[in-house]
Amino acid sequence: MTDTTTATTTATTTRPTAGEQPGTAFPWGPAAATGVGSMPGEDAREAARIATGSLESLLFLPELPARGPGADMIGRTAGLLAELYARVEPSGWRLGDRPGRDTRRAHAWLSQDLDALEEFTQGYTGALKVAAVGPWTLAAALERRNGEAMLGDAGAVRDLAASLAEGLRGHLADVRRRVPGARVVLQLDEPSVTAVLTGRVPTASGYRTHRAPDRAVVEDTLRGVIAAAGDDPVVVHSCAPGVPFGLLRRAGATGVSFDLGLLTERDDEAIGEAAEGGTALFAGVVPGTGSTAGELSDPAGTVSGVRTLWRRLGLSPALLAEAVTVTPVCGLAGASPAYAAAALTHCVRAARSLANDPE
C-alpha cells in the first residue's frame, strides 16, 4: 500500500482552506469553483488527490463510473438506500428482495472513495460537496420488479424518496465524521427532473411515456429529501435544458447547478429571481473534455457568458462573484486525468476573474 503520510501531509500543507467567511452568503465564500462529481479512471486516491489539490474553497467527493456498476451515479445512490436494494439487469438497475453482490460492490466502491477523500482532507476546514441522485431521476432510472420505472407508481416513488432521505442522513453523518472540520454540502443530481415534469420519460416498451406527476408532488418530494441534509446547504444539479429554477428554489435548494450553454432567454426571469432571492448559481462553463491548450487558455473568456447574462438581467456587478460558482458543464468522466485536473484549476482561475475583472 502507498505511504499515506506523505500524501496527507502534502495535501494539508499545500491546499488553502476556506471556512465560512464573514459577510458572505454561502459557506464556500465568493469567487468559488468546484467540480460536478464524476472523474476519469479507476484510481480513487488519484481522483481524490486531483479533486482536493486543484480546488480551494469547495472540494468534492469524486465518482469513478469507469469502474463499472455500483460506481456509476445510479448504482452509488442505490447503494445508499435504506431497506431497499437494487441489482443490475440488462435493462439497468432493478429493485430486488435482498442485498446482493451489486449492492455490496456499490458499498465497497463508496467506502474506498471516502477513505481516499479522508486521506487528502486531513485538517481541512472548508466546504465539502458530496453528490447523490435526486428522487425523481432515481425514480425514472430504477426499475420495479416488473421492469417498469418506479416513476410509474406513485406509492413506489414515495417509498423510494423516504428510503433515499434516510440513506442520505447516514451518508452525510459518515462524511462529517470522516472530515470533522468540513461544512458538508449535498448535491442532488436531477438531470431527469424536467423530463419527469413534462411527461417525457419513456416506459419500458418505448412506445409510451410516463404521465407527468403534479408539480406540487414533485416539489414536495424534493423538499422531503432536501430536508435530510438538516442545516447543510443543498445544491440541485441538472445538465439538461429547461431547469425548473423556481420549483427547485421553493423546494428548499440553496443553489442550482446548470449548464450555462443550455440556457435561453426564456430562463432569464427565473435566473434573475434566483439571484436576487439569494440562491447560489453554479454555472457550468468549462467543457467536460478537450485540450488543455485550447479550451483552458482564457479564464476571463470562459466566464464571458456569465457576465453577458448578468448585464442582460440588470443585476448588480457586486453580486456576481458572490452568487456564481464556476464548474465544468457536467462531469469529467470522459476526460483524461490531465485534462480533468487542468479543467478544475481553470474553474478556479475563471472564478477569480469574475471577482477581479467585472467587465
MARMAR-75405 format. One record per residue (C-alpha): residue in three letters; x negated, y negated, z. Coordinates in steps of 0.001 Angstrom, whole numbers, plus 500000, padded with zeros to 6 digits. Each point is the difference from the previous one (the first is absolute). Layout:
{residu=ALA, c1=X, c2=Y, c3=Z};
...
//
This chain:
{residu=MET, c1=500000, c2=500000, c3=500000};
{residu=THR, c1=498794, c2=496481, c3=499194};
{residu=ASP, c1=498612, c2=497981, c3=502864};
{residu=THR, c1=502892, c2=497723, c3=500961};
{residu=THR, c1=498090, c2=497812, c3=502418};
{residu=THR, c1=498160, c2=498123, c3=497280};
{residu=ALA, c1=503114, c2=499592, c3=497876};
{residu=THR, c1=502050, c2=498762, c3=502914};
{residu=THR, c1=497380, c2=497531, c3=501097};
{residu=THR, c1=499661, c2=498619, c3=496488};
{residu=ALA, c1=503736, c2=499607, c3=499585};
{residu=THR, c1=500330, c2=498250, c3=503335};
{residu=THR, c1=497116, c2=497591, c3=499646};
{residu=THR, c1=500319, c2=498945, c3=496359};
{residu=ARG, c1=503767, c2=499491, c3=499637};
{residu=PRO, c1=501613, c2=496908, c3=501508};
{residu=THR, c1=502930, c2=500580, c3=502292};
{residu=ALA, c1=503083, c2=497852, c3=499890};
{residu=GLY, c1=502593, c2=499924, c3=502708};
{residu=GLU, c1=503137, c2=497924, c3=499973};
{residu=GLN, c1=498776, c2=496473, c3=499480};
{residu=PRO, c1=501443, c2=496980, c3=501796};
{residu=GLY, c1=502412, c2=498069, c3=497823};
{residu=THR, c1=500510, c2=502775, c3=497428};
{residu=ALA, c1=503311, c2=501686, c3=499354};
{residu=PHE, c1=498707, c2=503533, c3=499492};
{residu=PRO, c1=497493, c2=502164, c3=501891};
{residu=TRP, c1=497775, c2=500325, c3=496920};
{residu=GLY, c1=499498, c2=496233, c3=499800};
{residu=PRO, c1=499819, c2=497740, c3=496925};
{residu=ALA, c1=498181, c2=500759, c3=496733};
{residu=ALA, c1=500355, c2=503739, c3=500615};
{residu=ALA, c1=499529, c2=502917, c3=497621};
{residu=THR, c1=500718, c2=503712, c3=500254};
{residu=GLY, c1=500503, c2=503184, c3=498009};
{residu=VAL, c1=503301, c2=501650, c3=499191};
{residu=GLY, c1=499148, c2=503507, c3=501186};
{residu=SER, c1=498669, c2=502581, c3=497556};
{residu=MET, c1=496305, c2=500346, c3=499221};
{residu=PRO, c1=498059, c2=502179, c3=497533};
{residu=GLY, c1=498276, c2=503274, c3=500750};
{residu=GLU, c1=500314, c2=502579, c3=502749};
{residu=ASP, c1=497479, c2=498798, c3=502587};
{residu=ALA, c1=501839, c2=498554, c3=503009};
{residu=ARG, c1=496866, c2=498503, c3=501564};
{residu=GLU, c1=498965, c2=498258, c3=496785};
{residu=ALA, c1=503497, c2=498598, c3=499499};
{residu=ALA, c1=500105, c2=498745, c3=503595};
{residu=ARG, c1=496548, c2=498470, c3=499636};
{residu=ILE, c1=501086, c2=498079, c3=496894};
{residu=ALA, c1=503380, c2=498941, c3=501410};
{residu=THR, c1=498475, c2=498686, c3=503230};
{residu=GLY, c1=496761, c2=498636, c3=498581};
{residu=SER, c1=501459, c2=498068, c3=497062};
{residu=LEU, c1=502688, c2=498142, c3=501935};
{residu=GLU, c1=499958, c2=497546, c3=502883};
{residu=SER, c1=503334, c2=499350, c3=501669};
{residu=LEU, c1=502484, c2=502693, c3=498966};
{residu=LEU, c1=498422, c2=503447, c3=499765};
{residu=PHE, c1=502084, c2=502970, c3=498878};
{residu=LEU, c1=500200, c2=503761, c3=500322};
{residu=PRO, c1=499179, c2=501493, c3=496568};
{residu=GLU, c1=502014, c2=502679, c3=498240};
{residu=LEU, c1=498164, c2=502486, c3=497746};
{residu=PRO, c1=502576, c2=501627, c3=497697};
{residu=ALA, c1=497261, c2=501651, c3=497894};
{residu=ARG, c1=499717, c2=502647, c3=502732};
{residu=GLY, c1=503372, c2=501392, c3=498962};
{residu=PRO, c1=503408, c2=500669, c3=501603};
{residu=GLY, c1=500218, c2=498648, c3=503510};
{residu=ALA, c1=497567, c2=497169, c3=499299};
{residu=ASP, c1=502406, c2=498299, c3=497575};
{residu=MET, c1=502297, c2=497277, c3=501325};
{residu=ILE, c1=503120, c2=502197, c3=500088};
{residu=GLY, c1=498199, c2=502984, c3=501518};
{residu=ARG, c1=498239, c2=497925, c3=502647};
{residu=THR, c1=503258, c2=498390, c3=501108};
{residu=ALA, c1=501858, c2=503316, c3=499882};
{residu=GLY, c1=497404, c2=501270, c3=502440};
{residu=LEU, c1=500920, c2=497202, c3=502403};
{residu=LEU, c1=503685, c2=500920, c3=500177};
{residu=ALA, c1=501364, c2=501114, c3=503360};
{residu=GLU, c1=501797, c2=503370, c3=499907};
{residu=LEU, c1=500247, c2=499981, c3=496209};
{residu=TYR, c1=497547, c2=501938, c3=497867};
{residu=ALA, c1=499203, c2=500003, c3=496311};
{residu=ARG, c1=498188, c2=502274, c3=497592};
{residu=VAL, c1=498724, c2=499586, c3=496457};
{residu=GLU, c1=502127, c2=501439, c3=497192};
{residu=PRO, c1=499367, c2=499695, c3=496238};
{residu=SER, c1=502470, c2=497100, c3=499950};
{residu=GLY, c1=498449, c2=498193, c3=502972};
{residu=TRP, c1=500390, c2=499895, c3=503772};
{residu=ARG, c1=503012, c2=501870, c3=501411};
{residu=LEU, c1=501324, c2=500429, c3=503522};
{residu=GLY, c1=499387, c2=503358, c3=501649};
{residu=ASP, c1=501052, c2=501740, c3=503192};
{residu=ARG, c1=496645, c2=499938, c3=501781};
{residu=PRO, c1=496527, c2=498511, c3=499706};
{residu=GLY, c1=497873, c2=501886, c3=497478};
{residu=ARG, c1=496584, c2=499669, c3=498439};
{residu=ASP, c1=500924, c2=496777, c3=498177};
{residu=THR, c1=501001, c2=498340, c3=503264};
{residu=ARG, c1=496837, c2=501252, c3=501681};
{residu=ARG, c1=497932, c2=498704, c3=497088};
{residu=ALA, c1=501625, c2=496548, c3=500246};
{residu=HIS, c1=499244, c2=499891, c3=503729};
{residu=ALA, c1=496391, c2=501041, c3=499393};
{residu=TRP, c1=499394, c2=497382, c3=497304};
{residu=LEU, c1=501496, c2=497227, c3=502148};
{residu=SER, c1=497979, c2=501067, c3=503043};
{residu=GLN, c1=496849, c2=499947, c3=497897};
{residu=ASP, c1=500841, c2=496523, c3=498706};
{residu=LEU, c1=500681, c2=498697, c3=503500};
{residu=ASP, c1=496750, c2=501487, c3=501302};
{residu=ALA, c1=498093, c2=498178, c3=497272};
{residu=LEU, c1=501834, c2=496740, c3=500636};
{residu=GLU, c1=499335, c2=500253, c3=503733};
{residu=GLU, c1=496296, c2=500495, c3=499308};
{residu=PHE, c1=499706, c2=496821, c3=497936};
{residu=THR, c1=502165, c2=497765, c3=502219};
{residu=GLN, c1=498152, c2=500301, c3=503305};
{residu=GLY, c1=500329, c2=496623, c3=501729};
{residu=TYR, c1=502363, c2=498583, c3=497372};
{residu=THR, c1=502516, c2=497484, c3=501351};
{residu=GLY, c1=501886, c2=498833, c3=496923};
{residu=ALA, c1=503049, c2=501070, c3=498033};
{residu=LEU, c1=500106, c2=503575, c3=498701};
{residu=LYS, c1=502557, c2=501162, c3=497432};
{residu=VAL, c1=501356, c2=503527, c3=499669};
{residu=ALA, c1=502459, c2=501060, c3=497313};
{residu=ALA, c1=502903, c2=502418, c3=499727};
{residu=VAL, c1=502711, c2=500464, c3=497413};
{residu=GLY, c1=503205, c2=498163, c3=500859};
{residu=PRO, c1=503338, c2=501790, c3=500499};
{residu=TRP, c1=501526, c2=499276, c3=496576};
{residu=THR, c1=497008, c2=500963, c3=497890};
{residu=LEU, c1=499618, c2=503093, c3=502175};
{residu=ALA, c1=503691, c2=500852, c3=499559};
{residu=ALA, c1=499615, c2=499645, c3=496225};
{residu=ALA, c1=496926, c2=502268, c3=499949};
{residu=LEU, c1=500764, c2=502707, c3=502572};
{residu=GLU, c1=502295, c2=502802, c3=498857};
{residu=ARG, c1=502657, c2=501763, c3=502000};
{residu=ARG, c1=500051, c2=503783, c3=499947};
{residu=ASN, c1=502237, c2=499961, c3=496915};
{residu=GLY, c1=497380, c2=498060, c3=498048};
{residu=GLU, c1=501827, c2=496666, c3=499948};
{residu=ALA, c1=498499, c2=496896, c3=501554};
{residu=MET, c1=500966, c2=499182, c3=503562};
{residu=LEU, c1=501214, c2=496702, c3=498602};
{residu=GLY, c1=503157, c2=501752, c3=498796};
{residu=ASP, c1=501171, c2=500821, c3=503543};
{residu=ALA, c1=500677, c2=497051, c3=502310};
{residu=GLY, c1=499771, c2=502174, c3=503112};
{residu=ALA, c1=496672, c2=501428, c3=498867};
{residu=VAL, c1=498665, c2=496485, c3=499482};
{residu=ARG, c1=501011, c2=499030, c3=503535};
{residu=ASP, c1=498282, c2=503064, c3=501431};
{residu=LEU, c1=496907, c2=499333, c3=497900};
{residu=ALA, c1=499774, c2=496366, c3=501125};
{residu=ALA, c1=500345, c2=501000, c3=503664};
{residu=SER, c1=497325, c2=502677, c3=499584};
{residu=LEU, c1=497687, c2=497538, c3=498251};
{residu=ALA, c1=500466, c2=497370, c3=502713};
{residu=GLU, c1=499166, c2=502506, c3=502731};
{residu=GLY, c1=496971, c2=501280, c3=498113};
{residu=LEU, c1=498720, c2=496477, c3=499423};
{residu=ARG, c1=500218, c2=499187, c3=503704};
{residu=GLY, c1=497657, c2=502878, c3=500745};
{residu=HIS, c1=497680, c2=499171, c3=497102};
{residu=LEU, c1=499667, c2=496337, c3=500973};
{residu=ALA, c1=499371, c2=500959, c3=503623};
{residu=ASP, c1=497187, c2=502287, c3=498830};
{residu=VAL, c1=498435, c2=497214, c3=497947};
{residu=ARG, c1=500188, c2=497588, c3=502937};
{residu=ARG, c1=498310, c2=502579, c3=502196};
{residu=ARG, c1=497219, c2=500634, c3=497511};
{residu=VAL, c1=499319, c2=496304, c3=499291};
{residu=PRO, c1=501042, c2=498356, c3=503271};
{residu=GLY, c1=498840, c2=496490, c3=499115};
{residu=ALA, c1=501946, c2=499801, c3=496750};
{residu=ARG, c1=503361, c2=498412, c3=499286};
{residu=VAL, c1=501767, c2=502652, c3=497948};
{residu=VAL, c1=501957, c2=498958, c3=496909};
{residu=LEU, c1=502412, c2=502496, c3=498430};
{residu=GLN, c1=500441, c2=500025, c3=496223};
{residu=LEU, c1=503087, c2=501742, c3=498648};
{residu=ASP, c1=499596, c2=500971, c3=496353};
{residu=GLU, c1=503322, c2=499565, c3=498198};
{residu=PRO, c1=499285, c2=500062, c3=496244};
{residu=SER, c1=503366, c2=501714, c3=499362};
{residu=VAL, c1=502223, c2=497696, c3=502027};
{residu=THR, c1=501016, c2=497921, c3=496975};
{residu=ALA, c1=500901, c2=503137, c3=498029};
{residu=VAL, c1=502023, c2=501187, c3=503005};
{residu=LEU, c1=501856, c2=496690, c3=500235};
{residu=THR, c1=500801, c2=499975, c3=496283};
{residu=GLY, c1=501012, c2=503659, c3=499720};
{residu=ARG, c1=497102, c2=500992, c3=497744};
{residu=VAL, c1=498588, c2=503003, c3=501904};
{residu=PRO, c1=500601, c2=503081, c3=497803};
{residu=THR, c1=501557, c2=503203, c3=501276};
{residu=ALA, c1=498152, c2=503317, c3=499708};
{residu=SER, c1=501563, c2=500702, c3=496587};
{residu=GLY, c1=498921, c2=496643, c3=498649};
{residu=TYR, c1=503408, c2=499485, c3=498402};
{residu=ARG, c1=501446, c2=497817, c3=502724};
{residu=THR, c1=498798, c2=497575, c3=502640};
{residu=HIS, c1=500737, c2=499796, c3=503705};
{residu=ARG, c1=502633, c2=497486, c3=500963};
{residu=ALA, c1=498575, c2=496826, c3=501521};
{residu=PRO, c1=500607, c2=499780, c3=503760};
{residu=ASP, c1=501552, c2=496890, c3=501460};
{residu=ARG, c1=497401, c2=497266, c3=500417};
{residu=ALA, c1=500977, c2=499612, c3=503649};
{residu=VAL, c1=499199, c2=503681, c3=500571};
{residu=VAL, c1=496620, c2=499603, c3=498299};
{residu=GLU, c1=499247, c2=496997, c3=502177};
{residu=ASP, c1=501152, c2=501630, c3=503240};
{residu=THR, c1=498000, c2=503151, c3=499310};
{residu=LEU, c1=496863, c2=497998, c3=499356};
{residu=ARG, c1=500646, c2=497962, c3=503130};
{residu=GLY, c1=500107, c2=503147, c3=502101};
{residu=VAL, c1=496686, c2=501293, c3=498661};
{residu=ILE, c1=498336, c2=496584, c3=500299};
{residu=ALA, c1=501086, c2=499907, c3=503649};
{residu=ALA, c1=497843, c2=503082, c3=500631};
{residu=ALA, c1=496943, c2=497736, c3=499814};
{residu=GLY, c1=501133, c2=498121, c3=503094};
{residu=ASP, c1=498240, c2=496649, c3=500226};
{residu=ASP, c1=497508, c2=500836, c3=497242};
{residu=PRO, c1=500391, c2=498240, c3=496632};
{residu=VAL, c1=501489, c2=501960, c3=497105};
{residu=VAL, c1=499226, c2=499334, c3=496341};
{residu=VAL, c1=502167, c2=501616, c3=497310};
{residu=HIS, c1=498136, c2=500764, c3=496770};
{residu=SER, c1=501425, c2=500502, c3=496518};
{residu=CYS, c1=498002, c2=499901, c3=496779};
{residu=ALA, c1=503207, c2=500259, c3=497917};
{residu=PRO, c1=501917, c2=497140, c3=498347};
{residu=GLY, c1=502974, c2=498432, c3=501742};
{residu=VAL, c1=498809, c2=500090, c3=503611};
{residu=PRO, c1=503020, c2=499155, c3=502233};
{residu=PHE, c1=498240, c2=497331, c3=502061};
{residu=GLY, c1=503108, c2=498784, c3=501786};
{residu=LEU, c1=501151, c2=503462, c3=501042};
{residu=LEU, c1=496558, c2=500928, c3=501311};
{residu=ARG, c1=499769, c2=496791, c3=502003};
{residu=ARG, c1=503441, c2=500526, c3=501539};
{residu=ALA, c1=499008, c2=503543, c3=500916};
{residu=GLY, c1=497198, c2=498582, c3=502137};
{residu=ALA, c1=496909, c2=500194, c3=497784};
{residu=THR, c1=497216, c2=497677, c3=501107};
{residu=GLY, c1=498595, c2=500000, c3=496481};
{residu=VAL, c1=500671, c2=501212, c3=496478};
{residu=SER, c1=497273, c2=501461, c3=497771};
{residu=PHE, c1=500471, c2=499852, c3=496215};
{residu=ASP, c1=498317, c2=499904, c3=496598};
{residu=LEU, c1=499844, c2=496313, c3=499052};
{residu=GLY, c1=499891, c2=500882, c3=496311};
{residu=LEU, c1=503480, c2=501551, c3=500171};
{residu=LEU, c1=501706, c2=496887, c3=501374};
{residu=THR, c1=502253, c2=497939, c3=497755};
{residu=GLU, c1=501533, c2=496585, c3=500482};
{residu=ARG, c1=503113, c2=501784, c3=501242};
{residu=ASP, c1=497961, c2=500883, c3=503103};
{residu=ASP, c1=499079, c2=496363, c3=500718};
{residu=GLU, c1=502836, c2=499225, c3=502373};
{residu=ALA, c1=499435, c2=503147, c3=502062};
{residu=ILE, c1=496243, c2=499402, c3=500165};
{residu=GLY, c1=500489, c2=496378, c3=501023};
{residu=GLU, c1=502470, c2=500922, c3=502721};
{residu=ALA, c1=497649, c2=502684, c3=501279};
{residu=ALA, c1=497017, c2=497646, c3=500191};
{residu=GLU, c1=501977, c2=497211, c3=501655};
{residu=GLY, c1=501619, c2=502487, c3=502374};
{residu=GLY, c1=496659, c2=501203, c3=501353};
{residu=THR, c1=499702, c2=503287, c3=498098};
{residu=ALA, c1=496481, c2=501114, c3=499114};
{residu=LEU, c1=499449, c2=500536, c3=496274};
{residu=PHE, c1=497523, c2=502690, c3=498978};
{residu=ALA, c1=499234, c2=499118, c3=496389};
{residu=GLY, c1=498605, c2=502795, c3=497842};
{residu=VAL, c1=497690, c2=498244, c3=497559};
{residu=VAL, c1=496859, c2=502162, c3=499636};
{residu=PRO, c1=500209, c2=502816, c3=497397};
{residu=GLY, c1=500000, c2=503528, c3=501372};
{residu=THR, c1=497429, c2=501147, c3=497457};
{residu=GLY, c1=497482, c2=498329, c3=497730};
{residu=SER, c1=496404, c2=498864, c3=499836};
{residu=THR, c1=498302, c2=498030, c3=502735};
{residu=ALA, c1=498405, c2=497742, c3=497390};
{residu=GLY, c1=503311, c2=499031, c3=498403};
{residu=GLU, c1=503073, c2=499817, c3=502218};
{residu=LEU, c1=498022, c2=499181, c3=503148};
{residu=SER, c1=497857, c2=497099, c3=498812};
{residu=ASP, c1=502249, c2=497025, c3=500840};
{residu=PRO, c1=501590, c2=499944, c3=503482};
{residu=ALA, c1=501703, c2=496630, c3=499481};
{residu=GLY, c1=501375, c2=501112, c3=496648};
{residu=THR, c1=501400, c2=503152, c3=501564};
{residu=VAL, c1=502346, c2=497964, c3=502206};
{residu=SER, c1=500821, c2=497297, c3=497461};
{residu=GLY, c1=503425, c2=501590, c3=499533};
{residu=VAL, c1=500663, c2=499629, c3=503727};
{residu=ARG, c1=499207, c2=496290, c3=499818};
{residu=THR, c1=502190, c2=499612, c3=496923};
{residu=LEU, c1=502892, c2=501663, c3=501814};
{residu=TRP, c1=499455, c2=497777, c3=503041};
{residu=ARG, c1=500101, c2=496829, c3=497909};
{residu=ARG, c1=503075, c2=501192, c3=498106};
{residu=LEU, c1=501819, c2=500599, c3=503270};
{residu=GLY, c1=498937, c2=496649, c3=501419};
{residu=LEU, c1=498569, c2=501632, c3=503120};
{residu=SER, c1=497473, c2=498267, c3=502239};
{residu=PRO, c1=496380, c2=500733, c3=498951};
{residu=ALA, c1=499140, c2=500138, c3=503699};
{residu=LEU, c1=502234, c2=503067, c3=500322};
{residu=LEU, c1=498332, c2=501939, c3=497207};
{residu=ALA, c1=497065, c2=501694, c3=501748};
{residu=GLU, c1=502119, c2=500531, c3=503110};
{residu=ALA, c1=502855, c2=501732, c3=498220};
{residu=VAL, c1=498193, c2=501981, c3=497285};
{residu=THR, c1=497829, c2=503066, c3=500504};
{residu=VAL, c1=498112, c2=501210, c3=496924};
{residu=THR, c1=500125, c2=503682, c3=499006};
{residu=PRO, c1=499481, c2=502239, c3=496982};
{residu=VAL, c1=503127, c2=500377, c3=497871};
{residu=CYS, c1=500505, c2=503500, c3=501424};
{residu=GLY, c1=497864, c2=502857, c3=501287};
{residu=LEU, c1=496421, c2=500638, c3=498860};
{residu=ALA, c1=500211, c2=503792, c3=499649};
{residu=GLY, c1=499347, c2=499826, c3=496254};
{residu=ALA, c1=496862, c2=497884, c3=500323};
{residu=SER, c1=496382, c2=500999, c3=500473};
{residu=PRO, c1=498645, c2=499673, c3=503554};
{residu=ALA, c1=497743, c2=497160, c3=498817};
{residu=TYR, c1=502915, c2=498127, c3=498475};
{residu=ALA, c1=502182, c2=500564, c3=503079};
{residu=ALA, c1=497339, c2=498479, c3=502263};
{residu=ALA, c1=499455, c2=497090, c3=497622};
{residu=ALA, c1=503743, c2=499400, c3=499658};
{residu=LEU, c1=500487, c2=499717, c3=503761};
{residu=THR, c1=497040, c2=497646, c3=500296};
{residu=HIS, c1=501444, c2=497969, c3=497134};
{residu=CYS, c1=503334, c2=499781, c3=501830};
{residu=VAL, c1=498154, c2=498418, c3=502942};
{residu=ARG, c1=498317, c2=497432, c3=497741};
{residu=ALA, c1=503229, c2=499227, c3=498184};
{residu=ALA, c1=501792, c2=499458, c3=503319};
{residu=ARG, c1=497290, c2=497588, c3=501116};
{residu=SER, c1=500429, c2=498050, c3=496775};
{residu=LEU, c1=503659, c2=499421, c3=500851};
{residu=ALA, c1=498873, c2=498219, c3=503147};
{residu=ASN, c1=496967, c2=498232, c3=498563};
{residu=ASP, c1=501247, c2=498994, c3=496564};
{residu=PRO, c1=503642, c2=498951, c3=500250};
{residu=GLU, c1=500048, c2=498871, c3=496385};
//
